[in-house]
Amino acid sequence: MMKKLHVPKLLNNLLFLAPFLALLSLSSCKSSRQAKADNVRIPNIKTEELLDSMAAHELQCDWLSIKYDVEIKTPKIDDSFKAYVRLKRDSAIWISATYYAVEIARFLITPDTVKYMDRRNNKYYVGDYSYLSNLFLFEANYDLVQNIILGNSNALVELDEKTKSSKDKGEYFISFLRKGQLRRANRKEDKDDDFKKDLELVVSLWVDPQTFRVNKTSIRDFEEDRGIDVWYKNPEAACNSFYAKNMEITAQSENEQAEVKTSVIKLTSGKEVSLSFTIPEKYEPLVP
C-alpha cells in the first residue's frame, strides 16, 4: 500500500515547490570546489560587467526534458518522490510529480495560462497566474518560471545602487535586496487582505569566474527569521551551458527546518516531447 507523504504546514509550499527549485540546478557551472577552497585569484570586474557576462552565458534550450529524484528530510520526514519537467522555450512548461509511481500533481504553464491537477484530491485549476502567486506567495509570470527552470538567474537581479559585487574565495559574489516581487501573507490578526505586505529578501549569489553561472544561492528574510540556501554540485554540459546533476537545498525558520536533495536521473535536450494535459470529468475546480 502506498504511503501518504506528510509535510509540515509551514514547509508545505516550499517542498511542493521542490521541482521548481530542482530546476535551479541548471544554473550551475563547470567549476570545482577545490578552486574555491584554494582561494584562486580572479580578475576584478565591475558589477555591471559581471551581470552582462552572466546574461551572455544564460542557458538556451529550445526543448528540455529532465527526470529527477527528490529527497526530503525534516525532523519528522524522510521520504522521496520523482519529478519530471518538459520545456518548450517561450511556449510551454510541463511538470509532473509522482510518489511510488503514482502521479500526485501535474502543471502545464504557458505565457498566459496556468493549468494544474491535484491528483490526490481530484481537483484542478485553469486560469491566470493568480493561482501560482497565491500558492507560493510570489507574483508569478511565465518568464519568471522559465528563468528558474533554465537557471538564468541574471533576469532576477536588478542593477541599482544597492546591488553590490565582490570576490569571495575564488568566486564572484553578488548581494542585493529584493522586494515587491514577493509578498508575505498577513498574520491572522491583520485586517487587510492577504499578500498585501511586501516581502524584503536579502539575496546572495556566488558566481563561477569561468562560466559565469551560479554555484550557490542564499536567500534571507530577516524580519521573519527564515532563509534558504541552495548548492549546485557535479556539473555537466547541456545545450550551450551547464547543469548540476545534484543539488542540495536547506531551509530553516524559527520553528522548522528541512533539507531537499535532487539528483538528475536523465536529461534530454533538443528533442520534441508530449505536453499532454487532460482533466478528468470527475475533477472539481479549485478556487485560488
C-alpha positions as CSV (number, residue, x, y, z in Angstrom):
1,M,0.0,0.0,0.0
2,M,1.4,3.4,-0.9
3,K,2.4,5.6,2.0
4,K,1.0,9.1,2.3
5,L,3.5,11.9,2.0
6,H,3.1,14.1,5.1
7,V,4.6,17.6,5.1
8,P,4.5,20.2,7.9
9,K,2.1,23.0,7.1
10,L,4.7,25.8,7.2
11,L,7.0,23.9,4.8
12,N,4.3,22.6,2.5
13,N,4.6,25.2,-0.2
14,L,8.4,25.1,-0.1
15,L,8.6,21.4,-0.5
16,F,5.8,21.3,-3.1
17,L,8.0,23.8,-5.0
18,A,10.9,21.4,-4.9
19,P,10.5,20.6,-8.7
20,F,11.0,24.3,-9.4
21,L,13.9,24.5,-7.1
22,A,15.4,21.4,-8.6
23,L,15.5,23.1,-11.9
24,L,17.7,25.8,-10.5
25,S,20.4,23.2,-10.7
26,L,20.8,24.2,-14.3
27,S,22.4,27.4,-13.2
28,S,25.5,25.6,-12.0
29,C,28.7,25.5,-13.9
30,K,31.9,23.5,-14.6
31,S,33.9,24.9,-11.7
32,S,35.5,22.8,-8.9
33,R,35.1,23.3,-5.2
34,Q,38.9,22.8,-4.9
35,A,39.4,26.1,-6.8
36,K,37.2,27.8,-4.2
37,A,39.0,26.3,-1.3
38,D,42.4,27.4,-2.7
39,N,41.1,31.0,-2.9
40,V,42.3,31.3,-6.5
41,R,42.9,34.8,-7.7
42,I,40.3,36.1,-10.2
43,P,40.2,39.4,-12.1
44,N,38.5,42.4,-10.7
45,I,35.2,43.2,-12.5
46,K,32.5,45.8,-12.1
47,T,29.0,44.7,-11.0
48,E,27.5,45.8,-14.4
49,E,30.1,43.8,-16.3
50,L,29.5,40.8,-14.1
51,L,25.8,40.9,-14.8
52,D,26.5,41.3,-18.5
53,S,28.7,38.2,-18.5
54,M,26.0,36.2,-16.6
55,A,23.5,37.3,-19.2
56,A,25.8,36.2,-22.1
57,H,26.1,32.7,-20.5
58,E,22.4,32.1,-19.9
59,L,21.2,28.6,-20.8
60,Q,19.4,28.4,-24.1
61,C,17.5,25.1,-24.7
62,D,14.6,25.0,-27.3
63,W,13.4,21.7,-25.9
64,L,14.4,20.3,-22.5
65,S,13.3,17.2,-20.6
66,I,14.5,16.2,-17.1
67,K,13.7,13.4,-14.7
68,Y,14.7,14.0,-11.0
69,D,14.8,12.0,-7.8
70,V,13.9,14.4,-5.0
71,E,14.6,13.5,-1.3
72,I,13.0,15.4,1.6
73,K,14.3,15.3,5.2
74,T,12.8,17.1,8.2
75,P,12.8,16.2,11.9
76,K,9.6,14.2,11.2
77,I,10.1,13.2,7.5
78,D,12.5,11.1,5.5
79,D,10.9,10.5,2.1
80,S,11.3,10.9,-1.7
81,F,9.4,11.4,-4.9
82,K,10.1,11.7,-8.7
83,A,9.8,15.0,-10.6
84,Y,9.5,15.3,-14.4
85,V,9.9,18.5,-16.3
86,R,9.4,19.2,-20.1
87,L,10.0,22.7,-21.5
88,K,9.5,24.2,-25.0
89,R,11.2,27.6,-24.7
90,D,9.0,30.6,-24.7
91,S,5.9,28.4,-25.2
92,A,5.1,25.8,-22.5
93,I,6.3,24.2,-19.4
94,W,5.0,20.8,-18.2
95,I,5.7,19.5,-14.7
96,S,4.7,16.2,-13.1
97,A,5.4,14.8,-9.6
98,T,5.0,11.1,-8.8
99,Y,5.0,9.3,-5.5
100,Y,5.5,5.5,-5.5
101,A,5.0,5.6,-9.3
102,V,1.6,7.3,-8.9
103,E,1.2,10.9,-10.2
104,I,0.2,13.3,-7.5
105,A,0.3,16.6,-9.4
106,R,0.7,18.0,-12.9
107,F,1.2,21.5,-14.3
108,L,1.0,22.9,-17.8
109,I,2.2,26.5,-17.9
110,T,2.0,28.8,-20.9
111,P,2.6,32.6,-21.2
112,D,-1.0,33.4,-20.4
113,T,-2.4,30.4,-18.7
114,V,-1.7,28.1,-15.7
115,K,-3.3,24.6,-15.6
116,Y,-2.9,22.4,-12.5
117,M,-4.3,19.0,-11.5
118,D,-4.2,17.9,-7.8
119,R,-4.3,14.1,-8.4
120,R,-4.6,13.3,-4.7
121,N,-7.8,15.2,-4.2
122,N,-9.3,15.1,-7.8
123,K,-9.2,18.9,-8.2
124,Y,-8.0,21.2,-11.0
125,Y,-7.3,24.8,-11.8
126,V,-7.3,26.6,-15.2
127,G,-6.8,30.3,-15.2
128,D,-4.2,33.1,-15.0
129,Y,-1.1,33.3,-12.7
130,S,-3.0,34.3,-9.6
131,Y,-3.1,30.7,-8.5
132,L,0.7,30.3,-8.5
133,S,1.0,33.8,-6.9
134,N,-1.3,32.8,-4.1
135,L,0.2,29.3,-3.7
136,F,3.8,30.3,-3.5
137,L,3.5,33.9,-2.3
138,F,5.2,35.5,-5.3
139,E,3.9,37.4,-8.2
140,A,4.5,34.8,-10.9
141,N,4.6,35.1,-14.7
142,Y,5.9,32.8,-17.5
143,D,9.2,34.5,-17.9
144,L,10.0,34.1,-14.2
145,V,9.1,30.4,-14.1
146,Q,11.1,29.8,-17.3
147,N,14.2,31.6,-16.0
148,I,14.0,29.5,-12.9
149,I,13.9,26.3,-14.9
150,L,16.7,27.4,-17.2
151,G,18.7,28.6,-14.3
152,N,19.0,32.1,-15.8
153,S,19.3,34.0,-12.5
154,N,20.6,37.2,-14.2
155,A,17.0,38.1,-15.1
156,L,16.1,38.0,-11.4
157,V,18.8,40.6,-10.4
158,E,18.0,44.3,-10.6
159,L,21.0,46.5,-11.0
160,D,20.8,49.6,-8.8
161,E,22.9,51.4,-6.2
162,K,22.2,48.7,-3.7
163,T,23.4,45.8,-5.9
164,K,27.0,45.0,-4.8
165,S,29.5,42.6,-6.1
166,S,32.9,41.4,-4.7
167,K,35.2,38.4,-4.6
168,D,34.9,35.5,-2.2
169,K,37.3,32.6,-2.2
170,G,37.7,32.2,-5.9
171,E,34.2,33.2,-6.9
172,Y,32.3,36.4,-7.6
173,F,29.8,37.4,-5.0
174,I,26.6,39.4,-5.6
175,S,24.3,40.7,-2.8
176,F,21.2,42.7,-3.2
177,L,17.8,43.5,-1.6
178,R,14.8,42.1,-3.5
179,K,11.3,43.4,-2.7
180,G,8.0,43.9,-4.4
181,Q,8.4,40.7,-6.5
182,L,7.5,38.6,-3.4
183,R,4.8,39.2,-0.9
184,R,4.3,38.0,2.7
185,A,1.0,36.6,3.9
186,N,-0.5,38.6,6.7
187,R,-0.9,37.2,10.1
188,K,-4.4,36.2,11.2
189,E,-4.8,39.3,13.4
190,D,-4.2,41.6,10.4
191,K,-7.4,43.1,8.9
192,D,-6.1,43.7,5.4
193,D,-6.3,41.2,2.6
194,D,-3.6,38.5,2.3
195,F,-0.4,39.1,0.4
196,K,-0.5,42.9,0.8
197,K,2.8,43.3,2.7
198,D,5.9,43.4,0.5
199,L,8.5,40.8,1.3
200,E,12.0,42.1,1.6
201,L,14.6,39.5,0.9
202,V,18.4,39.7,1.0
203,V,19.7,37.6,-1.9
204,S,23.3,36.5,-2.3
205,L,24.8,34.7,-5.3
206,W,28.2,33.1,-5.7
207,V,29.2,33.0,-9.4
208,D,31.8,30.9,-11.2
209,P,34.5,33.2,-12.7
210,Q,34.9,31.0,-15.8
211,T,31.4,30.2,-16.9
212,F,29.5,32.9,-15.0
213,R,26.9,30.5,-13.8
214,V,25.7,30.5,-10.2
215,N,27.3,28.0,-7.8
216,K,25.3,28.9,-4.7
217,T,22.2,30.9,-3.8
218,S,21.3,32.2,-0.4
219,I,18.0,34.0,0.4
220,R,17.2,35.6,3.8
221,D,14.0,37.0,5.3
222,F,15.4,38.6,8.4
223,E,12.1,40.0,9.6
224,E,10.6,36.5,9.8
225,D,14.0,34.9,10.8
226,R,13.9,32.3,7.9
227,G,16.1,31.5,5.0
228,I,17.0,29.1,2.2
229,D,20.4,28.0,0.8
230,V,21.0,26.1,-2.5
231,W,24.2,24.4,-3.5
232,Y,24.8,23.1,-7.1
233,K,27.1,20.0,-7.5
234,N,28.5,17.7,-10.1
235,P,28.0,20.0,-13.2
236,E,27.8,18.6,-16.7
237,A,27.4,20.3,-20.1
238,A,23.9,20.8,-21.5
239,C,22.7,22.8,-24.5
240,N,25.0,25.8,-24.6
241,S,25.9,25.8,-20.9
242,F,26.0,23.5,-17.8
243,Y,23.6,21.9,-15.4
244,A,24.3,20.3,-12.0
245,K,23.4,16.6,-11.6
246,N,23.0,17.1,-7.8
247,M,21.6,19.9,-5.8
248,E,21.2,20.4,-2.0
249,I,18.6,22.8,-0.5
250,T,18.4,23.7,3.2
251,A,15.6,25.8,4.6
252,Q,15.0,27.0,8.1
253,S,12.6,29.1,10.1
254,E,12.3,29.8,13.8
255,N,10.4,26.5,14.4
256,E,11.1,24.3,11.4
257,Q,13.9,23.1,9.2
258,A,14.1,21.0,6.0
259,E,16.6,19.5,3.6
260,V,15.9,18.8,0.0
261,K,18.3,16.9,-2.3
262,T,17.8,16.4,-6.0
263,S,19.5,14.1,-8.4
264,V,19.2,14.2,-12.2
265,I,18.3,10.7,-13.4
266,K,18.1,11.7,-17.1
267,L,18.3,14.8,-19.1
268,T,17.5,15.2,-22.8
269,S,17.7,18.4,-24.9
270,G,16.7,19.2,-28.5
271,K,14.0,16.6,-28.7
272,E,10.3,17.4,-29.0
273,V,8.1,15.7,-26.3
274,S,4.5,15.5,-25.5
275,L,3.0,18.2,-23.2
276,S,-0.4,16.4,-22.7
277,F,-2.8,17.7,-20.1
278,T,-6.3,16.2,-20.0
279,I,-8.6,16.9,-17.0
280,P,-10.9,14.0,-16.0
281,E,-14.6,14.8,-15.9
282,K,-14.9,13.8,-12.3
283,Y,-12.4,16.5,-11.1
284,E,-13.7,19.6,-9.3
285,P,-12.4,23.1,-9.9
286,L,-10.1,24.7,-7.4
287,V,-10.8,28.2,-6.1
288,P,-7.4,30.1,-5.7
